[in-house]
């Protein structure tokens, strides 16, 4: 667990296999703690996919920003509705939430049975980032230009980068992909059995694509760009309330367990 050098008062787990495992919802598949936030909430991600699906559905959103490029054909890469969304040279309204946001916060959330009241409704940031960005601070600033409050979300690309403890070789999106064969060994978020999963962060170069993260088909690629209608794995992210009490050591064989919810 390291102090977040980009956000004061925040702490993040880094490395190839830190002791950040946690149980949630009575599931056999474990979750992992991403960060202890400045407000005391605990951000966690599921280690196994709940479903393979697209980020959005073709022709679901075809006005405003979502009318640019091939978005009407492949779907729109914006997480939530907003009065004005700017991505590179494109600006426009987004009149509806993405289909994936709706699915996670209705179908998936409604199906949770244990620890459900430990979830803290929270902001999720979904601003765009460029693959070539050599400055993680600027990427974080861009991500935080847009936010939506909900119960369930996905990781930001900066979450993925910050999980690596090899800063020199893996400290930006570009470097992580360039040095992927090394970086995948020092980032627990790459432990995904050679498949990709969606993040919240769209790439400004691709008006109809979203950034996915994972090992890739060969185990070499750290990140990729995908059409929003591609069937990728979905790893839900939630924030746990700041007053939760935990037992356990965080090891895979002895994960943290929520005691009071």
C-alpha positions as CSV (number, residue, x, y, z in Angstrom):
1,X,0.0,0.0,0.0
2,X,1.6,3.3,-1.2
3,X,0.7,6.9,-0.8
4,X,-0.8,8.2,-4.1
5,X,1.8,10.7,-5.4
6,X,-0.8,12.4,-7.5
7,X,-3.7,12.8,-5.0
8,X,-2.9,13.8,-1.4
9,X,-4.4,11.7,1.3
10,X,-5.1,8.7,-1.1
11,X,-3.4,5.3,-0.9
12,X,-3.2,2.7,-3.6
13,X,-2.1,-0.9,-3.8
14,X,0.7,-1.6,-6.3
15,X,2.7,-4.5,-7.5
16,X,2.4,-7.9,-9.1
17,X,0.5,-9.6,-6.2
18,X,-0.1,-7.3,-3.2
19,X,-2.2,-8.6,-0.2
20,X,-5.3,-6.7,-1.2
21,X,-7.9,-9.5,-1.6
22,X,-11.3,-8.9,-0.2
23,X,-14.6,-10.9,-0.2
24,X,-17.8,-9.2,-1.2
25,X,-21.4,-10.4,-1.7
26,X,-20.6,-13.9,-0.4
27,X,-19.0,-14.7,-3.8
28,X,-16.4,-17.5,-4.3
29,X,-14.6,-15.1,-6.7
30,X,-12.6,-12.6,-4.8
31,X,-12.3,-8.8,-5.2
32,X,-9.2,-6.6,-4.7
33,X,-8.8,-3.3,-3.0
34,X,-7.7,-0.6,-5.5
35,X,-7.4,2.3,-3.1
36,X,-8.2,4.0,0.1
37,X,-9.8,7.2,-1.0
38,X,-9.4,10.7,0.6
39,X,-13.0,10.4,1.9
40,X,-12.1,7.1,3.7
41,X,-14.1,4.9,1.2
42,X,-12.4,1.8,-0.1
43,X,-12.4,1.3,-3.9
44,X,-12.6,-2.4,-4.9
45,X,-12.6,-4.3,-8.2
46,X,-13.9,-7.9,-8.9
47,X,-11.1,-10.3,-10.0
48,X,-13.4,-12.3,-12.4
49,X,-15.7,-11.1,-15.1
50,X,-19.5,-11.1,-14.4
51,X,-20.4,-11.1,-18.1
52,X,-19.0,-10.4,-21.5
53,X,-20.8,-7.6,-23.2
54,X,-20.4,-4.4,-25.2
55,X,-19.9,-1.0,-23.6
56,X,-22.8,0.4,-25.6
57,X,-25.3,-0.8,-28.2
58,X,-25.2,0.4,-31.9
59,X,-27.8,3.0,-32.5
60,X,-28.7,3.4,-28.8
61,X,-27.3,6.9,-28.7
62,X,-27.0,8.8,-32.0
63,X,-27.3,12.5,-31.2
64,X,-24.9,15.2,-30.1
65,X,-21.4,13.9,-29.4
66,X,-22.6,10.4,-30.0
67,X,-23.3,11.1,-33.6
68,X,-19.7,11.6,-34.5
69,X,-17.5,9.1,-36.3
70,X,-18.9,5.6,-36.4
71,X,-20.7,5.9,-33.0
72,X,-24.2,5.3,-34.6
73,X,-22.9,2.1,-36.1
74,X,-20.7,0.8,-33.2
75,X,-22.1,2.6,-30.1
76,X,-21.0,5.6,-28.1
77,X,-17.9,5.6,-25.8
78,X,-19.2,7.9,-23.1
79,X,-20.1,6.4,-19.8
80,X,-22.9,8.7,-18.7
81,X,-25.2,11.4,-20.0
82,X,-23.9,14.9,-19.9
83,X,-24.9,18.3,-21.3
84,X,-21.6,18.7,-23.2
85,X,-18.8,16.2,-23.7
86,X,-15.5,17.1,-25.4
87,X,-13.2,14.4,-26.8
88,X,-10.4,15.7,-28.9
89,X,-12.0,17.8,-31.7
90,X,-15.6,16.6,-31.0
91,X,-18.0,18.2,-28.7
92,X,-21.7,17.6,-28.1
93,X,-24.4,16.5,-25.7
94,X,-24.8,12.9,-24.5
95,X,-28.5,12.4,-23.9
96,X,-28.4,8.9,-22.3
97,X,-26.3,6.8,-20.1
98,X,-24.3,3.9,-21.7
99,X,-26.0,0.5,-21.8
100,X,-23.3,-0.9,-19.6
101,X,-23.8,1.8,-16.9
102,X,-27.5,1.0,-16.9
103,X,-26.9,-2.8,-16.7
104,X,-24.4,-2.5,-13.8
105,X,-26.6,-0.2,-11.8
106,X,-29.9,-1.9,-12.4
107,X,-29.6,-5.6,-13.3
108,X,-26.3,-6.3,-11.5
109,X,-26.8,-4.1,-8.5
110,X,-30.4,-5.4,-7.9
111,X,-29.0,-8.9,-7.9
112,X,-26.5,-8.3,-5.0
113,X,-27.5,-10.1,-1.8
114,X,-24.8,-9.7,0.8
115,X,-23.0,-6.5,1.9
116,X,-25.1,-4.5,-0.4
117,X,-25.7,-1.8,2.2
118,X,-21.9,-1.4,2.6
119,X,-21.8,0.2,-0.9
120,X,-21.2,4.0,-0.9
121,X,-22.8,5.8,-3.8
122,X,-19.8,7.6,-5.3
123,X,-18.5,9.7,-8.2
124,X,-17.0,7.8,-11.1
125,X,-14.8,9.8,-13.5
126,X,-15.0,9.1,-17.2
127,X,-13.1,11.9,-19.0
128,X,-11.0,11.0,-22.1
129,X,-7.3,10.3,-22.2
130,X,-4.8,10.0,-25.1
131,X,-2.7,7.0,-25.6
132,X,0.4,9.2,-26.3
133,X,-0.1,11.1,-23.0
134,X,3.3,11.0,-21.3
135,X,2.1,12.9,-18.2
136,X,-0.1,10.9,-15.9
137,X,-1.1,14.0,-13.9
138,X,-2.6,15.5,-17.1
139,X,-4.4,12.3,-17.8
140,X,-5.9,12.3,-14.3
141,X,-7.0,15.9,-14.8
142,X,-8.7,15.0,-18.1
143,X,-10.4,12.0,-16.6
144,X,-11.8,14.2,-13.8
145,X,-13.4,16.6,-16.2
146,X,-16.5,14.5,-16.2
147,X,-18.1,12.5,-13.4
148,X,-21.4,10.6,-12.7
149,X,-22.6,9.4,-9.3
150,X,-23.7,5.8,-9.1
151,X,-23.4,2.6,-7.1
152,X,-21.4,0.6,-9.6
153,X,-18.8,1.6,-12.1
154,X,-15.5,0.5,-13.8
155,X,-11.8,1.5,-13.3
156,X,-10.3,4.6,-14.8
157,X,-7.2,4.1,-16.9
158,X,-5.2,5.9,-14.2
159,X,-6.2,3.2,-11.7
160,X,-4.6,0.7,-14.0
161,X,-1.4,2.7,-14.4
162,X,-1.1,3.5,-10.7
163,X,-1.3,-0.3,-9.8
164,X,2.1,-0.8,-11.3
165,X,5.1,-0.3,-8.9
166,X,7.6,0.0,-11.8
167,X,7.2,3.8,-12.3
168,X,10.2,4.3,-14.7
169,X,9.0,1.7,-17.3
170,X,5.3,1.6,-16.7
171,X,4.3,5.0,-15.3
172,X,2.1,6.2,-18.2
173,X,-0.4,4.6,-20.5
174,X,2.1,4.8,-23.4
175,X,5.0,3.3,-21.4
176,X,2.8,0.5,-20.0
177,X,2.0,-0.6,-23.5
178,X,5.5,-0.1,-24.9
179,X,7.0,-2.2,-22.1
180,X,4.1,-4.5,-21.6
181,X,6.1,-7.7,-21.3
182,X,7.8,-6.2,-18.2
183,X,4.9,-4.2,-16.9
184,X,2.4,-7.1,-16.8
185,X,4.6,-8.7,-14.1
186,X,4.5,-5.7,-11.8
187,X,0.8,-4.9,-12.0
188,X,-1.8,-7.1,-10.3
189,X,-4.5,-5.7,-12.6
190,X,-2.9,-7.5,-15.5
191,X,-3.7,-10.9,-13.8
192,X,-6.7,-11.4,-16.0
193,X,-6.1,-14.8,-17.7
194,X,-5.2,-13.2,-21.1
195,X,-8.3,-11.2,-21.8
196,X,-9.4,-7.6,-22.0
197,X,-11.9,-5.7,-19.9
198,X,-13.5,-2.3,-20.3
199,X,-12.5,0.9,-18.4
200,X,-14.4,4.1,-18.1
201,X,-11.8,6.1,-20.1
202,X,-12.3,6.7,-23.8
203,X,-9.3,7.4,-26.1
204,X,-9.5,10.8,-27.8
205,X,-8.2,9.3,-31.0
206,X,-11.1,6.9,-31.5
207,X,-14.5,8.5,-31.3
208,X,-16.3,5.1,-31.4
209,X,-13.8,3.2,-29.3
210,X,-13.1,2.7,-25.6
211,X,-9.9,1.8,-23.9
212,X,-9.7,-1.8,-22.7
213,X,-7.2,-3.1,-20.2
214,X,-5.7,-6.5,-19.6
215,X,-3.1,-8.9,-20.9
216,X,-4.3,-9.3,-24.4
217,X,-4.5,-12.4,-26.5
218,X,-0.8,-13.0,-26.4
219,X,-0.2,-11.8,-22.9
220,X,2.0,-9.0,-24.3
221,X,-0.3,-6.0,-24.7
222,X,-1.0,-3.9,-21.7
223,X,-3.9,-1.9,-23.2
224,X,-5.9,-1.7,-26.4
225,X,-8.6,0.2,-28.2
226,X,-11.9,-1.5,-28.9
227,X,-15.2,-0.6,-30.6
228,X,-17.8,-0.1,-28.0
229,X,-19.9,-2.9,-29.3
230,X,-17.1,-5.5,-28.8
231,X,-17.9,-8.2,-26.3
232,X,-15.3,-7.6,-23.5
233,X,-15.2,-8.8,-20.0
234,X,-16.8,-6.7,-17.3
235,X,-15.1,-6.2,-13.9
236,X,-17.4,-4.1,-11.6
237,X,-15.9,-1.5,-9.3
238,X,-17.6,-0.2,-6.2
239,X,-16.8,2.0,-3.2
240,X,-17.2,0.6,0.3
241,X,-18.3,2.9,3.1
242,X,-15.6,4.5,5.3
243,X,-16.9,2.9,8.5
244,X,-16.6,-0.7,7.4
245,X,-14.7,-3.1,9.7
246,X,-12.5,-5.8,8.2
247,X,-11.0,-9.0,9.4
248,X,-8.3,-11.1,7.6
249,X,-4.9,-10.2,6.2
250,X,-5.7,-9.5,2.6
251,X,-3.9,-12.6,1.3
252,X,-5.6,-14.7,-1.3
253,X,-5.9,-17.6,1.3
254,X,-7.1,-15.1,4.0
255,X,-8.9,-12.3,2.3
256,X,-10.3,-9.2,4.1
257,X,-13.9,-9.9,5.2
258,X,-16.5,-7.2,6.0
259,X,-17.6,-7.7,9.6
260,X,-20.3,-5.0,10.1
261,X,-22.4,-5.0,7.0
